[in-house]
């Protein structure tokens, strides 16, 4: 298949400066990402620690009032909005738009260095309900890596955008799914997980050689081991769903890739309380709705914890945050689950604590904080679930976008979503030919919680105990990522289009700016030439954002659809 790339015709002096800057990106390797400096943002969450925090303090609580727009970039053809997380290395900003388009920009001016538009099968894309957004790229070894909706992974030259290799990993013509999430670069490998929770496949995670593009290994999140096959009754593993659609992280101490996995298919099962032996997929359904540790060299499973055995609610574990921190001589991994709980593990994924971020939860009564065992499950037979709605809504008490851990304050800043839904559970049969089809198993509708109105909240919490220091409420749940900085600031891009800055210690609002459209993507900070910048993706219209106009009205009825912009701020 043909590829296309284009290079901008910048003035000679500017182009030479940018080329020299881009050349430095070759030094992006595992050690540099692990010890990421303050000027760059080298991987999805900043570094392998997944703090989603910048130590930069030029923009701070005392001068935030002078923050203004420095430049913007319009990627074009932003179907389903802009959901990408920008990366920055040596003054060059890289980000992706819909249709896996990739841009390399001068981080100080926004001038385009190069852009890459892969040729895609438009007929295939139109059949994919999750299409065609892309949530980010990875950097390593002088390359930019991006996955596509038609199952390919590209390695692009970081200086020019030229295709160095492309590898087809998924037969998307048959399996329908492809890649929407960002890859992870570590130790000479590029790791990426497929979509697939609601699609009757087996949810693979792949590792590809960063130099050659050759596939190194593949791990199936559905029945990927002999142990796991036994947890899928009636051969249901053959159409079990799964996937790992958001990037995880790398732990060099254990030589492990940590990854979160998606829900099984059908998304909603009709087995009721007999889920161990009855229904569409009897059993615990390993390794769906789990966190897993894979050997980065071989792809072999080293350890795991299934956060939701036999997930019957679509509260999967594919959220990509694995916040690595140390306290009192112990090393922890903090991982939020879509159901509204936050799991705290040791480095071998042994449960150390579980705490609630969200108030409106009734799919279980609780989760045992010592063992992670579910207490008082709520499983459904065929029929309507209306008297007591299921909480949270399918969008989750926690969504896929990132929170932020600030090592200066010791607080974890995370968005919680308070909403519920009614359900009509239905029996389904997986469709695998001639092309795989969605297998949801229910109709659903967003409704307010029994306790009152739908709302969202930003919490400042102790990441280990869950103790809350402060909270800020929003009339509708924000869908963008959170950023905290060394300048005692927490940035939250909300769904109405407002970018807020709060005092990291108190939660007091210090500044806000209207970007003109809702946010559902990334936010990062970086420095070029001694000047700090804040870059945020703006552009509404994803699958969850589609629910906002009919449920909340107001600004969402007139909010632009299928467009987006990268908006970058600095001090005036």
C-alpha positions as CSV (number, residue, x, y, z in Angstrom):
1,X,0.0,0.0,0.0
2,X,1.3,3.5,-0.9
3,X,2.4,5.9,1.8
4,X,2.5,9.6,1.7
5,X,4.5,12.2,3.7
6,X,5.0,15.8,3.2
7,X,7.6,18.3,4.4
8,X,6.9,21.9,5.1
9,X,8.8,24.5,3.1
10,X,10.1,26.6,6.0
11,X,12.6,29.4,5.6
12,X,16.2,28.1,5.5
13,X,17.4,29.5,8.8
14,X,14.3,28.2,10.7
15,X,14.4,24.9,8.9
16,X,18.1,24.4,9.7
17,X,17.5,25.2,13.4
18,X,14.6,22.8,13.5
19,X,16.5,20.0,11.7
20,X,19.3,20.3,14.2
21,X,16.8,20.2,17.1
22,X,15.0,17.2,15.6
23,X,18.3,15.4,15.1
24,X,18.7,15.4,18.9
25,X,15.6,13.3,19.2
26,X,17.8,10.3,18.2
27,X,19.0,10.3,21.8
28,X,15.5,9.4,23.1
29,X,16.2,5.9,24.6
30,X,15.0,3.9,27.6
31,X,17.4,5.6,30.0
32,X,16.4,9.1,28.9
33,X,12.6,8.3,29.2
34,X,13.2,6.7,32.6
35,X,15.0,9.8,33.9
36,X,13.0,12.4,31.9
37,X,14.2,15.9,32.4
38,X,12.0,18.9,32.9
39,X,12.2,20.3,29.4
40,X,10.7,17.3,27.5
41,X,7.6,15.1,27.5
42,X,9.0,11.8,26.1
43,X,6.2,9.3,26.6
44,X,2.5,9.2,27.1
45,X,2.6,10.0,30.8
46,X,5.9,12.0,30.7
47,X,8.1,9.2,31.8
48,X,7.8,5.5,32.8
49,X,6.8,6.7,36.3
50,X,3.5,7.8,34.8
51,X,3.3,10.8,37.1
52,X,1.9,13.0,34.3
53,X,3.7,15.8,36.1
54,X,6.1,18.5,34.9
55,X,8.7,20.0,37.4
56,X,8.7,23.2,35.3
57,X,7.9,26.3,37.5
58,X,8.3,29.3,35.3
59,X,4.5,29.4,35.0
60,X,3.4,29.4,38.6
61,X,0.6,30.4,41.0
62,X,1.9,33.9,41.3
63,X,2.1,34.8,37.6
64,X,-0.6,32.5,36.1
65,X,-2.7,35.6,35.3
66,X,-0.2,36.4,32.6
67,X,-0.7,33.1,30.7
68,X,-2.0,33.5,27.1
69,X,-2.1,31.7,23.8
70,X,1.3,31.4,22.2
71,X,0.2,29.5,19.1
72,X,-2.3,27.0,17.7
73,X,-2.1,24.2,15.2
74,X,-5.2,22.9,13.3
75,X,-4.6,19.3,12.2
76,X,-7.6,19.1,9.9
77,X,-10.1,16.3,9.4
78,X,-10.5,15.8,13.1
79,X,-13.4,13.3,13.0
80,X,-14.5,12.5,16.6
81,X,-12.4,15.4,17.8
82,X,-8.8,15.5,19.0
83,X,-7.9,12.9,21.6
84,X,-4.1,12.9,21.3
85,X,-1.4,13.3,23.9
86,X,1.5,15.5,22.5
87,X,5.1,14.5,23.1
88,X,8.1,16.8,23.1
89,X,11.8,16.2,22.6
90,X,14.5,18.8,22.2
91,X,12.1,21.6,21.2
92,X,10.1,19.6,18.7
93,X,6.4,18.7,19.5
94,X,5.0,15.5,18.0
95,X,1.3,14.7,18.0
96,X,-1.3,12.7,16.1
97,X,-4.8,13.6,14.9
98,X,-7.7,11.5,13.5
99,X,-6.8,9.0,10.8
100,X,-3.4,8.5,12.4
101,X,-2.1,11.7,11.0
102,X,1.2,12.8,12.6
103,X,2.7,16.2,12.9
104,X,6.1,17.5,14.0
105,X,6.1,21.1,15.0
106,X,8.5,23.7,16.3
107,X,7.5,23.7,20.0
108,X,8.2,27.5,20.3
109,X,6.3,28.7,17.2
110,X,4.0,25.9,16.0
111,X,5.6,26.0,12.5
112,X,5.2,22.6,10.8
113,X,8.5,20.7,10.3
114,X,6.8,17.7,8.6
115,X,3.5,15.9,8.5
116,X,2.5,12.3,7.7
117,X,-0.9,11.2,6.4
118,X,-1.1,7.4,6.0
119,X,-3.4,6.1,3.3
120,X,-6.2,4.1,4.9
121,X,-9.1,2.0,3.7
122,X,-12.0,4.4,4.1
123,X,-14.6,1.7,3.7
124,X,-13.0,-0.2,6.6
125,X,-12.8,2.9,8.7
126,X,-16.5,3.6,8.2
127,X,-17.4,0.2,9.6
128,X,-15.5,0.8,12.9
129,X,-17.6,2.4,15.6
130,X,-14.5,3.6,17.4
131,X,-13.0,5.2,14.3
132,X,-11.0,7.1,13.4
133,X,-9.4,8.9,16.3
134,X,-5.8,8.4,17.5
135,X,-4.6,9.0,21.0
136,X,-0.9,9.4,20.5
137,X,2.6,8.4,19.3
138,X,5.8,7.1,20.9
139,X,9.4,8.3,20.5
140,X,12.6,6.3,20.5
141,X,15.8,5.7,18.6
142,X,15.3,8.7,16.3
143,X,11.8,7.5,15.3
144,X,8.2,8.4,15.8
145,X,5.9,5.4,16.1
146,X,2.1,5.4,15.4
147,X,-0.6,2.8,15.0
148,X,-3.4,2.9,12.5
149,X,-7.1,1.9,12.5
150,X,-6.4,-0.7,9.9
151,X,-4.0,-2.7,12.1
152,X,-0.6,-1.3,11.1
153,X,2.3,0.1,13.1
154,X,4.6,2.7,11.4
155,X,8.1,3.8,12.3
156,X,8.8,7.3,11.0
157,X,12.1,9.2,10.8
158,X,11.9,11.9,13.5
159,X,13.8,14.4,11.3
160,X,11.7,14.1,8.1
161,X,8.6,12.0,8.8
162,X,9.8,9.5,6.1
163,X,8.5,6.0,6.6
164,X,11.3,3.8,7.7
165,X,9.1,0.7,8.1
166,X,5.5,-0.4,8.5
167,X,4.3,-3.7,9.9
168,X,0.8,-5.1,9.6
169,X,-0.1,-6.7,13.0
170,X,-3.9,-7.2,12.7
171,X,-6.0,-8.4,9.8
172,X,-8.4,-5.6,10.3
173,X,-10.4,-6.6,7.2
174,X,-11.5,-9.7,9.1
175,X,-11.2,-8.7,12.7
176,X,-12.5,-5.1,12.2
177,X,-10.4,-3.6,15.0
178,X,-7.1,-1.8,14.8
179,X,-5.1,0.6,16.9
180,X,-6.4,3.8,18.5
181,X,-4.1,4.1,21.5
182,X,-0.5,5.3,21.7
183,X,2.4,2.8,21.5
184,X,5.1,2.5,24.3
185,X,8.8,2.5,23.4
186,X,11.2,0.7,25.8
187,X,14.4,-1.3,25.6
188,X,14.5,-1.4,21.8
189,X,10.8,-2.5,21.5
190,X,7.6,-0.8,20.5
191,X,4.6,-2.2,22.4
192,X,1.0,-1.6,21.4
193,X,-2.3,-3.1,22.2
194,X,-5.4,-3.5,20.0
195,X,-8.9,-2.3,20.6
196,X,-11.4,-5.1,21.0
197,X,-13.3,-5.2,24.2
198,X,-16.7,-5.4,22.5
199,X,-15.4,-7.2,19.4
200,X,-15.3,-11.0,19.4
201,X,-11.5,-11.5,19.0
202,X,-8.7,-12.2,21.5
203,X,-7.3,-8.8,22.2
204,X,-3.6,-9.0,21.3
205,X,-0.7,-7.0,22.7
206,X,2.3,-6.8,20.4
207,X,6.0,-6.0,20.7
208,X,7.9,-4.9,17.5
209,X,11.6,-4.3,17.0
210,X,12.1,-0.5,17.0
211,X,14.9,-0.7,14.4
212,X,13.4,-3.1,11.9
213,X,9.7,-3.2,12.5
214,X,9.8,-7.0,12.9
215,X,7.3,-8.5,15.3
216,X,9.0,-9.9,18.4
217,X,6.1,-11.3,20.3
218,X,2.4,-11.3,20.8
219,X,0.4,-11.8,24.0
220,X,-3.3,-12.6,23.9
221,X,-5.3,-10.9,26.7
222,X,-8.0,-13.5,26.1
223,X,-6.9,-17.0,27.2
224,X,-3.3,-16.3,26.6
225,X,-2.1,-19.1,28.8
226,X,-3.3,-22.7,29.6
227,X,-4.5,-21.4,33.0
228,X,-6.6,-18.7,31.3
229,X,-8.3,-21.0,28.8
230,X,-9.9,-22.8,31.7
231,X,-11.7,-19.6,32.8
232,X,-13.7,-19.4,29.6
233,X,-16.5,-22.0,29.5
234,X,-17.9,-23.5,26.2
235,X,-14.9,-22.4,24.2
236,X,-16.0,-18.7,24.6
237,X,-12.4,-17.7,24.6
238,X,-12.5,-17.9,20.8
239,X,-14.6,-14.7,20.7
240,X,-13.7,-13.2,24.1
241,X,-13.0,-9.6,23.3
242,X,-10.2,-8.2,25.5
243,X,-7.4,-5.9,24.2
244,X,-5.1,-3.3,25.7
245,X,-6.1,-0.2,24.0
246,X,-4.2,2.3,26.1
247,X,-0.4,2.4,26.6
248,X,1.0,1.0,29.8
249,X,4.5,1.5,31.1
250,X,7.9,-0.2,31.6
251,X,9.5,-1.1,34.9
252,X,13.3,-1.5,34.4
253,X,13.8,-3.1,37.9
254,X,11.7,-6.1,37.0
255,X,12.2,-5.8,33.2
256,X,8.4,-5.8,32.9
257,X,5.9,-4.1,30.7
258,X,2.8,-3.2,32.8
259,X,-0.4,-3.1,30.9
260,X,-4.2,-2.8,31.5
261,X,-6.6,-4.9,29.6
262,X,-10.1,-4.4,28.3
263,X,-13.5,-6.0,29.0
264,X,-14.7,-9.3,27.6
265,X,-17.3,-9.8,24.9
266,X,-20.2,-9.8,25.0
267,X,-19.8,-6.6,27.0
268,X,-23.0,-7.4,29.0
269,X,-23.6,-11.1,29.9
270,X,-27.0,-12.5,30.8
271,X,-25.9,-15.2,33.2
272,X,-27.0,-13.4,36.4
273,X,-25.6,-14.8,39.6
274,X,-24.6,-18.1,37.8
275,X,-21.8,-16.4,35.8
276,X,-19.3,-19.1,36.7
277,X,-21.2,-21.8,34.8
278,X,-23.9,-20.1,32.7
279,X,-24.3,-17.4,30.1
280,X,-22.3,-16.3,27.1
281,X,-18.8,-16.7,28.7
282,X,-18.9,-18.8,31.9
283,X,-16.0,-18.2,34.3
284,X,-13.7,-15.5,35.3
285,X,-12.5,-14.7,31.8
286,X,-8.8,-14.2,32.2
287,X,-7.0,-12.0,31.4
288,X,-9.7,-9.4,30.6
289,X,-10.3,-6.5,33.0
290,X,-6.9,-7.1,34.5
291,X,-3.5,-5.6,35.0
292,X,-0.6,-7.7,33.7
293,X,3.2,-7.8,33.8
294,X,4.9,-9.2,30.7
295,X,8.6,-9.8,30.3
296,X,9.6,-7.2,27.8
297,X,12.0,-9.5,26.0
298,X,9.7,-12.5,25.6
299,X,6.2,-11.4,26.2
300,X,5.7,-14.1,28.8
301,X,3.3,-13.4,31.6
302,X,5.1,-12.8,34.9
303,X,2.2,-11.6,37.2
304,X,-1.3,-10.3,37.0
305,X,-4.3,-9.2,39.0
306,X,-7.8,-9.4,37.6
307,X,-9.4,-6.3,39.0
308,X,-12.9,-7.4,37.8
309,X,-13.4,-11.2,37.4
310,X,-16.1,-11.9,34.8
311,X,-16.6,-8.2,34.1
312,X,-20.3,-7.8,33.2
313,X,-20.4,-4.0,33.3
314,X,-17.7,-2.6,30.9
315,X,-15.6,-1.3,33.8
316,X,-12.3,-2.6,32.3
317,X,-8.8,-2.0,33.4
318,X,-7.4,-0.6,30.1
319,X,-6.8,2.8,31.8
320,X,-3.1,3.3,31.0
321,X,-1.9,4.8,34.3
322,X,0.6,2.9,36.4
323,X,1.8,5.5,38.8
324,X,5.2,4.4,40.2
325,X,6.1,5.9,43.6
326,X,8.0,5.1,46.8
327,X,6.9,5.7,50.3
328,X,8.6,4.7,53.6
329,X,10.9,2.4,51.8
330,X,8.2,0.6,49.8
331,X,7.6,0.8,46.1
332,X,4.0,1.1,44.9
333,X,2.1,1.0,41.6
334,X,-1.2,3.0,41.6
335,X,-3.7,2.0,38.9
336,X,-7.2,3.5,38.5
337,X,-10.0,1.2,37.3
338,X,-13.0,2.4,35.1
339,X,-15.4,1.2,37.8
340,X,-14.4,4.1,40.0
341,X,-11.9,2.3,42.3
342,X,-8.2,2.9,42.5
343,X,-6.0,-0.1,43.1
344,X,-2.6,0.1,44.9
345,X,-0.1,-2.7,44.1
346,X,3.5,-3.6,44.9
347,X,5.8,-4.0,41.9
348,X,4.7,-7.6,41.4
349,X,1.0,-6.6,41.2
350,X,0.2,-7.8,44.7
351,X,-2.7,-5.8,46.2
352,X,-1.7,-3.4,48.9
353,X,-4.9,-1.3,49.0
354,X,-8.1,-0.4,47.1
355,X,-9.9,2.9,47.6
356,X,-13.0,4.6,46.1
357,X,-12.7,7.8,44.0
358,X,-16.4,7.9,43.1
359,X,-19.4,8.0,45.3
360,X,-22.0,6.5,43.0
361,X,-21.0,2.8,42.7
362,X,-23.4,-0.1,43.0
363,X,-22.1,-2.7,40.5
364,X,-20.5,-4.1,43.7
365,X,-21.0,-3.2,47.3
366,X,-17.3,-2.9,47.8
367,X,-13.8,-4.3,47.0
368,X,-11.8,-5.8,49.8
369,X,-8.8,-3.4,50.3
370,X,-6.5,-6.3,51.4
371,X,-7.2,-8.8,48.7
372,X,-8.9,-7.0,45.9
373,X,-11.9,-9.4,46.0
374,X,-15.2,-8.1,44.9
375,X,-17.9,-7.9,47.6
376,X,-21.6,-8.1,46.7
377,X,-21.5,-8.4,42.9
378,X,-24.5,-7.2,40.9
379,X,-25.0,-9.5,37.9
380,X,-28.0,-9.3,35.5
381,X,-30.2,-11.8,33.7
382,X,-32.0,-11.0,30.5
383,X,-34.4,-8.0,30.7
384,X,-34.6,-4.4,31.8
385,X,-32.6,-2.9,34.7
386,X,-34.5,0.3,35.5
387,X,-35.7,0.3,39.2
388,X,-32.2,0.8,40.6
389,X,-29.9,2.1,37.8
390,X,-26.4,0.6,37.4
391,X,-23.7,3.0,38.7
392,X,-21.5,4.2,37.2
393,X,-22.5,4.8,33.6
394,X,-20.8,2.9,30.8
395,X,-18.4,5.9,30.5
396,X,-17.0,4.8,33.9
397,X,-16.5,6.4,37.2
398,X,-13.0,6.9,35.9
399,X,-12.4,7.4,32.2
400,X,-9.3,6.7,30.0
401,X,-7.7,10.1,30.4
402,X,-4.8,10.7,32.7
403,X,-4.7,11.9,36.3
404,X,-1.5,13.5,37.7
405,X,0.8,12.7,40.7
406,X,2.7,15.6,42.1
407,X,5.8,14.5,44.0
408,X,6.1,18.0,45.6
409,X,2.7,18.0,47.2
410,X,2.5,14.2,47.5
411,X,-1.1,14.3,46.0
412,X,-2.7,12.5,43.2
413,X,-5.1,14.6,41.1
414,X,-7.8,12.6,39.4
415,X,-11.2,13.2,37.7
416,X,-14.2,11.2,39.0
417,X,-17.5,10.9,37.2
418,X,-20.9,10.6,38.9
419,X,-23.5,9.1,36.6
420,X,-25.5,6.0,36.1
421,X,-27.5,4.1,33.5
422,X,-30.5,1.9,32.8
423,X,-30.0,-1.3,31.0
424,X,-31.9,-3.8,28.8
425,X,-29.9,-7.0,28.8
426,X,-30.2,-9.1,25.7
427,X,-28.9,-12.5,24.5
428,X,-26.5,-12.2,21.5
429,X,-24.5,-14.5,19.3
430,X,-21.0,-13.5,18.2
431,X,-20.7,-12.7,14.5
432,X,-17.2,-13.5,13.1
433,X,-17.8,-13.8,9.4
434,X,-17.4,-12.4,6.9
435,X,-16.2,-9.7,9.2
436,X,-16.3,-9.4,13.0
437,X,-19.2,-7.4,14.4
438,X,-19.7,-5.6,17.7
439,X,-21.1,-7.8,20.5
440,X,-22.5,-5.5,23.2
441,X,-25.4,-7.5,24.7
442,X,-27.6,-4.6,25.9
443,X,-29.2,-1.3,25.2
444,X,-28.3,1.4,27.8
445,X,-29.2,5.0,28.6
446,X,-27.5,7.6,30.8
447,X,-29.5,8.6,33.9
448,X,-28.7,10.7,37.0
449,X,-27.5,8.9,40.2
450,X,-30.3,8.1,42.7
451,X,-28.7,10.7,45.0
452,X,-29.1,13.6,42.6
453,X,-27.6,15.2,39.6
454,X,-24.9,14.0,37.2
455,X,-21.6,15.8,37.9
456,X,-17.8,15.4,37.7
457,X,-15.1,16.3,40.2
458,X,-11.4,16.8,40.5
459,X,-10.0,15.3,43.7
460,X,-6.7,15.8,45.3
461,X,-6.0,12.5,47.1
462,X,-3.3,10.6,48.9
463,X,-2.4,8.0,46.2
464,X,-1.9,5.2,48.7
465,X,-4.7,5.7,51.2
466,X,-7.2,7.6,49.1
467,X,-7.5,10.3,51.8
468,X,-9.0,13.4,50.2
469,X,-7.5,16.9,50.7
470,X,-9.8,18.9,48.5
471,X,-12.4,18.6,45.6
472,X,-13.6,20.8,42.8
473,X,-17.0,20.0,41.2
474,X,-18.0,20.4,37.5
475,X,-21.6,20.5,36.2
476,X,-20.6,17.8,33.6
477,X,-17.8,15.3,33.9
478,X,-14.5,16.5,32.3
479,X,-13.1,14.2,29.7
480,X,-9.6,15.6,29.3
481,X,-6.4,14.7,31.1
482,X,-5.0,16.5,34.2
483,X,-1.6,18.1,34.5
484,X,0.2,19.2,37.6
485,X,3.4,21.2,37.6
486,X,6.3,22.4,39.9
487,X,4.7,25.8,39.8
488,X,2.1,24.7,42.3
489,X,-0.6,24.4,39.6
490,X,-3.1,21.8,38.5
491,X,-4.6,22.2,35.0
492,X,-7.9,20.7,34.0
493,X,-9.4,21.0,30.5
494,X,-13.1,20.7,31.0
495,X,-15.9,19.5,28.6
496,X,-17.4,22.9,28.1
497,X,-14.1,24.1,26.6
498,X,-12.6,25.9,29.6
499,X,-9.0,25.2,30.6
500,X,-8.8,25.8,34.4
501,X,-5.7,26.3,36.5
502,X,-6.0,25.5,40.3
503,X,-3.7,25.9,43.3
504,X,-2.2,22.5,43.8
505,X,-2.3,22.8,47.6
506,X,-5.8,24.3,48.1
507,X,-7.8,23.7,44.9
508,X,-8.5,27.4,44.6
509,X,-9.1,28.5,40.9
510,X,-6.4,30.9,39.8
511,X,-7.0,31.2,36.0
512,X,-9.2,30.0,33.2
513,X,-9.4,30.3,29.4
514,X,-12.1,29.3,26.9
515,X,-10.7,27.3,24.0
516,X,-14.0,27.3,22.2
517,X,-14.7,23.6,22.1
518,X,-14.7,20.7,24.6
519,X,-11.6,18.8,25.6
520,X,-11.2,15.0,25.5
521,X,-7.5,14.6,25.0
522,X,-4.1,15.3,26.4
523,X,-2.3,18.2,28.2
524,X,1.5,18.5,28.7
525,X,4.1,21.0,29.7
526,X,7.6,21.5,28.2
527,X,10.3,24.1,27.7
528,X,12.0,25.5,24.6
529,X,14.8,28.1,24.8
530,X,14.2,28.6,28.5
531,X,10.5,29.3,28.0
532,X,7.8,27.1,29.5
533,X,4.7,26.1,27.4
534,X,1.4,24.3,28.2
535,X,0.0,22.4,25.3
536,X,-3.6,21.1,25.3
537,X,-5.7,19.2,22.7
538,X,-9.1,20.7,22.1
539,X,-11.9,19.1,20.0
540,X,-15.0,17.3,21.1
541,X,-17.0,14.5,19.5
542,X,-15.8,11.1,20.7
543,X,-18.0,8.2,21.7
544,X,-18.5,9.4,25.2
545,X,-18.8,13.1,24.2
546,X,-21.6,12.1,21.9
547,X,-23.8,11.7,25.0
548,X,-23.3,15.3,26.1
549,X,-25.7,17.2,23.8
550,X,-28.7,14.9,24.3
551,X,-28.2,14.6,28.1
552,X,-26.9,18.1,29.1
553,X,-28.0,20.4,26.3
554,X,-26.7,24.0,26.7
555,X,-23.4,24.7,25.0
556,X,-23.1,21.1,23.8
557,X,-26.0,21.5,21.4
558,X,-24.0,24.1,19.4
559,X,-20.5,22.8,20.1
560,X,-18.5,22.2,16.9
561,X,-18.2,18.5,15.9
562,X,-15.4,16.7,14.1
563,X,-12.8,19.5,14.4
564,X,-10.0,20.2,16.8
565,X,-6.9,22.3,17.5
566,X,-3.7,22.0,19.5
567,X,-3.6,25.2,21.7
568,X,-0.3,26.1,23.3
569,X,0.1,28.7,26.1
570,X,3.0,30.6,27.5
571,X,3.5,33.7,29.7
572,X,2.9,37.0,27.8
